[in-house]
């Protein structure tokens, strides 16, 4: 079963820096009070601190809705196919998320959640900038529920890197503690051949 796949240097340094500059200067951020639905996480997990975040929608229900789709997303997807052979066949959603320090510690994280309850979909988190605030992947998928989960991987944001995992697997972000800003682009899509990712994750 495919759990996750880390993709180092998905965007070359010059390309990654250009993406950061474009996202940080061109995104129109919407303030969101919570990273997830506040009713859908384990209230017994004392490490969870739900945070506000800023969101810029790039691809929604009606397709591309931001200039960043052509200027930033397409180059990332082209690089994904060129470097891994993964071909995206359909897109559910793409958005940029921005987090700032909120008084949390390195042990805290936002509520674990899924992106979509469909087995065929994958999520990719692309790291726009170098920061702290790890992405955490857990062992449970949506059918197993969000209680009594175990973290199986923690991924530190590094500009140009990405991580891919099933969209129905619980995961979460963390607010930065040392950095001023943590910015990522979240993709939810299907691919032509998931077995390629299995090979990349070995």
HELIX and SHEET records of a PDB file:
HELIX    1   1 UNK A   13  UNK A   26  1                                  14    
HELIX    2   2 UNK A   68  UNK A   68  1                                   1    
HELIX    3   3 UNK A   69  UNK A   73  3                                   5    
HELIX    4   4 UNK A   74  UNK A   84  1                                  11    
HELIX    5   5 UNK A  142  UNK A  144  5                                   3    
HELIX    6   6 UNK A  195  UNK A  200  1                                   6    
SHEET    1   A 7 UNK A   4  UNK A   7  0                                        
SHEET    2   A 7 UNK A 162  UNK A 166 -1                                        
SHEET    3   A 7 UNK A 122  UNK A 127 -1                                        
SHEET    4   A 7 UNK A 182  UNK A 191 -1                                        
SHEET    5   A 7 UNK A  88  UNK A  99 -1                                        
SHEET    6   A 7 UNK A  53  UNK A  60 -1                                        
SHEET    7   A 7 UNK A  30  UNK A  32 -1                                        
SHEET    1   B 7 UNK A   4  UNK A   7  0                                        
SHEET    2   B 7 UNK A 162  UNK A 166 -1                                        
SHEET    3   B 7 UNK A 122  UNK A 127 -1                                        
SHEET    4   B 7 UNK A 182  UNK A 191 -1                                        
SHEET    5   B 7 UNK A  88  UNK A  99 -1                                        
SHEET    6   B 7 UNK A  53  UNK A  60 -1                                        
SHEET    7   B 7 UNK A  63  UNK A  64 -1                                        
SHEET    1   C 3 UNK A 151  UNK A 155  0                                        
SHEET    2   C 3 UNK A 135  UNK A 141 -1                                        
SHEET    3   C 3 UNK A 169  UNK A 172 -1                                        
END                                                                             
